[in-house]
Amino acid sequence: MQADLVIVGAGMVGSTLALALERSGLDICVVDAGTLAVAPLNPDAPFEPRVSALSAASQRILGRVGAWPGILGRRACRYTDMHVWDGSGTGQIHFSAAAVHAEALGHIVENRVVQDALVDALRAGDAVELLGGAPLQALTRDGDGWQLELADGRAIRSELVVAADGAHSAVRRLAGCQTREWDYLHQAIVTSVRCAEPHARTAWQRFTDDGPLAFLPLQRGEDLHWCSIVWSCTEAEAKRLMTLDDATFRAALGRAFEYRLGEILEVDPRLCIPLRQRHAKRYVQPGLALVGDAAHTIHPLAGQGVNLGLLDAATLAEVLLAGLARGERVGDLRLLSRFERRRMPHNLAMMAAMEGFERLFQADPPALRWLRNSGLKGVEALPELKALFVRQALGLSGDLPELARA
Ligand SMILES: Cc1cc2nc3c(=O)[nH]c(=O)nc-3n(C[C@H](O)[C@H](O)[C@H](O)COP(=O)(O)OP(=O)(O)OC[C@H]3O[C@@H](n4cnc5c(N)ncnc54)[C@H](O)[C@@H]3O)c2cc1C
C-alpha cells in the first residue's frame, strides 16, 4: 500500500488530526491496534473509568472537525465551577464560568465517547482509510519516506508518519526518538462513584498529604450524583486502597474527600495507573511528527493531557495545509519544524507548571505549606487574576490554531 500520510493511533488525538486533514487532498491512512468498533449508544451504560476534562478550545476543535454533536448525543457533563482546596490548611480557591461570562468551564467526557464520536465522523466522511486491529510492528526509513509493517502482515509506504499512538508510542521507540522522563512514584486510582449529594456541575480537587484527589462531575440522564474520581497517591497507598473491599474503600474515599458530597453510596471497579511525566526531546524528524501523549504525557493534576494533544493535532493540520498551499512536501523537516516551534514551548510551560504544583503540594515543610495556603488565598482574593486563570484554562488566550479560536 502507498499513502501520503499514515497516522499511527486512532485515539482522540490521531482521529482528530485525520478529520482536520480530511479535505487536504492527501491520501491518508489511520492504523490502530484496537478494533475501532464503536460501542452501541446506551445512555444508561456504566461509566468508563477513563474520562477527560475537555476545555472550550478542545470543544471548538472537536466541533469544527464534526465530532462534537456525536459526543453530546452520547454522554457529556457540562461543568460551570471548580473548587480547589488544601486538605492540610485553610487555603481554597473557587473558579466560576460566570466570572468570565462563559456558559461553562468545560465538559467531562468519557474517553471512549470522544473516540467513538470521532471514528463515526471519520467513517461518515469516507475520505480516510481506517485500518483497525493492526498494531504497528516495524518502521524503517525508505528513501525520503517510511516503510511501515503491521502485525497483520500488511505493509504501507508513506512520505509522512505521525505518531499518535499514546504514552508508550511504538513509533517513537522504532524511530529512536529520545525522551526525558520523571517518575512521580505515584499512582492514580480511577473509577466512578455515586455520592449522596449532587455535584452541582462542579469539579472538585482536594490536595491531600499523599497527592491530589479529584471528583469530576458526570451526568447520566438527569442524575447529577455520579463523579469520576482520580486519586493520586504513593505506590504503597495505592496498593492498599486497591485491595480494600468496596465498602471500606467508599468509607476511606468519603473521609479523604471530607464528605463534601456526603457519603459515597456506590463505586464501580477501580483501575490503577502509574503516573509518569514524559517529554520527547524533539517532536519532529524528516517525514515524522509526534503528537499527543506520544510527544508528552503530563500529570493528570490539571486535566490538560488531551487538551494539549488536540491543540497539537489542530496546529499540525494547520501547518501542513499551509505548506501544501505553498507547494511544500509534507515530509519536509522545515515545514514540520514550524509545528514543533509552535507547540513545544506551550507544552513545556504547562508541564513545568504541573511539576511545580505537584512539588508544592507534596512538600511538607511549614514554609511551603504556608506558601500554598497563602497562594490559594491570595489568588482567591484577586478576581482579575482568577479571571486570567479561567481564560487560560478555557483556551481563550495564547497562540491558538484556527480550529480552536472563538
Ligand atoms: C488518570 C488520568 C486522568 C486523566 N485525565 C485527563 C483529563 O481530565 N483531561 C485531559 O485532557 N487529559 C487527561 N488525561 C490524559 C489523557 O487521557 C491523554 O492525554 C489522552 O488519552 C492522550 O490521547 P492520545 O490520543 O494521544 O493517546 P491515547 O488515548 O493513548 O491513544 C493512542 C491510540 O494509539 C493506539 N496504539 C497504541 N499502540 C499502537 C501501535 N503499536 N500500533 C497502532 N496503534 C497503536 C491505541 O490503540 C490508541 O487508540 C488523564 C490521564 C490519566 C492517566
The ligand as an SDF file (V2000), in Angstrom:
LIG
                    3D

 53 58  0  0  0  0  0  0  0  0999 V2000
   -5.5680    9.1400   35.4300 C   0  0  0  0  0  0  0  0  0  0  0  0
   -5.5650   10.0470   34.2430 C   0  0  0  0  0  0  0  0  0  0  0  0
   -6.5090   11.0680   34.1370 C   0  0  0  0  0  0  0  0  0  0  0  0
   -6.5100   11.9360   33.0430 C   0  0  0  0  0  0  0  0  0  0  0  0
   -7.4080   12.9660   32.9990 N   0  0  0  0  0  0  0  0  0  0  0  0
   -7.3490   13.8490   31.9740 C   0  0  0  0  0  0  0  0  0  0  0  0
   -8.2430   14.9820   31.9070 C   0  0  0  0  0  0  0  0  0  0  0  0
   -9.0980   15.1950   32.7760 O   0  0  0  0  0  0  0  0  0  0  0  0
   -8.1350   15.8490   30.8500 N   0  0  0  0  0  0  0  0  0  0  0  0
   -7.1980   15.6530   29.8780 C   0  0  0  0  0  0  0  0  0  0  0  0
   -7.1120   16.4960   28.9680 O   0  0  0  0  0  0  0  0  0  0  0  0
   -6.3620   14.6020   29.8970 N   0  0  0  0  0  0  0  0  0  0  0  0
   -6.4100   13.7070   30.9210 C   0  0  0  0  0  0  0  0  0  0  0  0
   -5.5570   12.6450   30.9460 N   0  0  0  0  0  0  0  0  0  0  0  0
   -4.6420   12.4620   29.8160 C   0  0  0  0  0  0  0  0  0  0  0  0
   -5.3440   11.8550   28.6080 C   0  0  0  0  0  0  0  0  0  0  0  0
   -6.0070   10.6420   28.9640 O   0  0  0  0  0  0  0  0  0  0  0  0
   -4.3340   11.6050   27.4960 C   0  0  0  0  0  0  0  0  0  0  0  0
   -3.6190   12.7940   27.2710 O   0  0  0  0  0  0  0  0  0  0  0  0
   -5.0050   11.1660   26.1900 C   0  0  0  0  0  0  0  0  0  0  0  0
   -5.6670    9.9410   26.3310 O   0  0  0  0  0  0  0  0  0  0  0  0
   -3.9720   11.0640   25.0760 C   0  0  0  0  0  0  0  0  0  0  0  0
   -4.6130   10.8020   23.8560 O   0  0  0  0  0  0  0  0  0  0  0  0
   -3.7990   10.2220   22.6340 P   0  0  0  0  0  0  0  0  0  0  0  0
   -4.7950   10.1030   21.5040 O   0  0  0  0  0  0  0  0  0  0  0  0
   -2.5480   10.9970   22.4260 O   0  0  0  0  0  0  0  0  0  0  0  0
   -3.3250    8.7690   23.0940 O   0  0  0  0  0  0  0  0  0  0  0  0
   -4.1880    7.5040   23.5130 P   0  0  0  0  0  0  0  0  0  0  0  0
   -5.5040    7.9060   24.0690 O   0  0  0  0  0  0  0  0  0  0  0  0
   -3.2960    6.6750   24.3780 O   0  0  0  0  0  0  0  0  0  0  0  0
   -4.4460    6.7570   22.1210 O   0  0  0  0  0  0  0  0  0  0  0  0
   -3.4070    6.0360   21.4820 C   0  0  0  0  0  0  0  0  0  0  0  0
   -4.0180    5.1550   20.3810 C   0  0  0  0  0  0  0  0  0  0  0  0
   -2.9310    4.5130   19.7120 O   0  0  0  0  0  0  0  0  0  0  0  0
   -3.2340    3.1300   19.5610 C   0  0  0  0  0  0  0  0  0  0  0  0
   -1.9520    2.4020   19.5470 N   0  0  0  0  0  0  0  0  0  0  0  0
   -1.1020    2.1980   20.5710 C   0  0  0  0  0  0  0  0  0  0  0  0
   -0.0410    1.4890   20.1610 N   0  0  0  0  0  0  0  0  0  0  0  0
   -0.2160    1.2270   18.8490 C   0  0  0  0  0  0  0  0  0  0  0  0
    0.5380    0.5400   17.8640 C   0  0  0  0  0  0  0  0  0  0  0  0
    1.7120   -0.0570   18.1230 N   0  0  0  0  0  0  0  0  0  0  0  0
    0.0500    0.4760   16.5970 N   0  0  0  0  0  0  0  0  0  0  0  0
   -1.1340    1.0480   16.2830 C   0  0  0  0  0  0  0  0  0  0  0  0
   -1.8910    1.7200   17.1840 N   0  0  0  0  0  0  0  0  0  0  0  0
   -1.4380    1.8140   18.4470 C   0  0  0  0  0  0  0  0  0  0  0  0
   -4.1150    2.7760   20.7490 C   0  0  0  0  0  0  0  0  0  0  0  0
   -4.9240    1.6510   20.4460 O   0  0  0  0  0  0  0  0  0  0  0  0
   -4.9390    4.0690   20.9040 C   0  0  0  0  0  0  0  0  0  0  0  0
   -6.1250    4.0590   20.1540 O   0  0  0  0  0  0  0  0  0  0  0  0
   -5.5410   11.7680   32.0220 C   0  0  0  0  0  0  0  0  0  0  0  0
   -4.6140   10.7250   32.0960 C   0  0  0  0  0  0  0  0  0  0  0  0
   -4.6000    9.8790   33.2070 C   0  0  0  0  0  0  0  0  0  0  0  0
   -3.5620    8.7810   33.2990 C   0  0  0  0  0  0  0  0  0  0  0  0
  1  2  1  0
  2  3  1  0
  2 52  2  0
  3  4  2  0
  4  5  1  0
  4 50  1  0
  5  6  2  0
  6  7  1  0
  6 13  1  0
  7  8  2  0
  7  9  1  0
  9 10  1  0
 10 11  2  0
 10 12  1  0
 12 13  2  0
 13 14  1  0
 14 15  1  0
 14 50  1  0
 15 16  1  0
 16 17  1  0
 16 18  1  0
 18 19  1  0
 18 20  1  0
 20 21  1  0
 20 22  1  0
 22 23  1  0
 23 24  1  0
 24 25  2  0
 24 26  1  0
 24 27  1  0
 27 28  1  0
 28 29  2  0
 28 30  1  0
 28 31  1  0
 31 32  1  0
 32 33  1  0
 33 34  1  0
 33 48  1  0
 34 35  1  0
 35 36  1  0
 35 46  1  0
 36 37  1  0
 36 45  1  0
 37 38  2  0
 38 39  1  0
 39 40  1  0
 39 45  2  0
 40 41  1  0
 40 42  2  0
 42 43  1  0
 43 44  2  0
 44 45  1  0
 46 47  1  0
 46 48  1  0
 48 49  1  0
 50 51  2  0
 51 52  1  0
 52 53  1  0
M  END
$$$$
